[in-house]
């Protein structure tokens, strides 16, 4: 489980709702405008987890190129999750079906239309969230950031083990205690 928890009262959550209100006041409800609010929310809340939001990063799936609206990568440059924005006028469920058919990664992805979000984890729908409620926004983000695919968990364990062995070896060398077991 991750150390940092997103709270409904966090500045990033408040800024997300304020941006949506401002866009609505200007009649900007299309995806190109509203996705910037969720993009900023993800970018701001990913940072404490050591993740970086990469907008529109392409990837090959079944010989075709796809471009999720956001790819969230950790400090090892591994993809930890994805995000796909939709327009408030779109049928979110129909759009999810279309993205699934195109091969969008479903390990840990948020599909959202500014009103609601659908979180997929381990290839299946995990939960639906109403995004007008700051508590539900925080719940969505916490569940998203808490998730690690098994391959990622295995990689992280291997990196930690390597770092511990390397630290032991360096310490042994520095202390003049180099042995075959410290190599």
Secondary structure, 3 states (H helix, E strand, C coil): CCCCCCCCCCHHHHHHHHHHHHHHHCCCCCHHHHHHHHHHHHHHHHHHHCCEEEECCEEEECCEEEECCEEEECCCCCEEEEEEECCCCCCHHHHHHHHHHHCCCCCEEEEECCCEEEEEECCEEEEEEECCCHHHHHHHHHHHHHCCCHHHHHHHHHHHHHHHHHHHHHHHHHCCCCCHHHC
